[in-house]
Amino acid sequence: MLNKASNKFFSLAGIFIVLVLLSLYGAIGIGKVVVVMPLVSTAPLFTIFFSYFLLRDIEKITLRIVIGAILTVLGATLVAL
């Protein structure tokens, strides 16, 4: 059930998603897709990095998760190339 506290977090997340998409489209408009998309595909690595430090008590980062993120980034880079 949603309450005022969760509505604040969902609203904040929505604002950040809008900023991310505007930044992505701006980067694609300025640069080449072949350069921008491999950089964008590194997002899982940053997610794991920040999850390790910020969600240490909640989320456990295993070797399997790290390998999956690395394979995701490599696959996205290969597709972009």
N, C-alpha and C positions, 0 to 999 in steps of 0.2 A: 504494500500500500504506500502510496506517495504521501509525503508530508512536506512541510516548508523547508526543512533542511535538505531533503533529497531534491526538491525542485531547484534549489540554489545550485547544487552540484550538476544537475542535468542542464540547467541554463548555461552555466559556465562551460561545460563540455561542448554544448552547441556553439557557443561563441568561438571557442578554440577551433572547432571543426571548420567553421566558416573562414576563420583566418588562415587555416592550413590550406584550404581549397583555393582561396584567393592568392595565396603565396605560390601555390603550385601552378595555377594558370598564368600568373605573372612571370614565373620562371620559364615556363614553356614559351610564352610570348617573347621573352627577351633572348633566351638561349635556344640551343638545339635540343630536340627531344632525346637524341642519343646520349647527350651529356646529362640532362636533367633527370631522366628516369632511373638510371643506375644510382644516382645520389638519393633519390626518393626511396628506392628499394632498400636502403640501409636502415629504414625505420625500425624493423624488428630488432636490429642490434642495439639501437638506442633504447628501445622499450625494455629489453632484457637488462641493459646496464642500469637504467633508472629504477626498474623493479627490484633489482638486487639491493640497492641502497635505500630506496624509499619504502618498499613493502617487505622488508626483511622478515618481519614476524608473521606476515600473512601469506606471502607467495614464496615457494621454494623453487629456486632455479637449479635444474638438474643438467647434467651433461647432455642428455637427450634433447632438452629444450634448446640449448645453445647450438647443438649440431643442426637441429631443425631450422633455426633462424639463419644460420650460415648457409645452409642449402637453399633456403628461400631467396636470400640475397644473391647467391651465385646463379640460381635459375633465372631470376628477374634480369640480372646483368647479361646473361647469355641471350635471352630473348630480345633485349634491347639492342644488342650488338648484331 
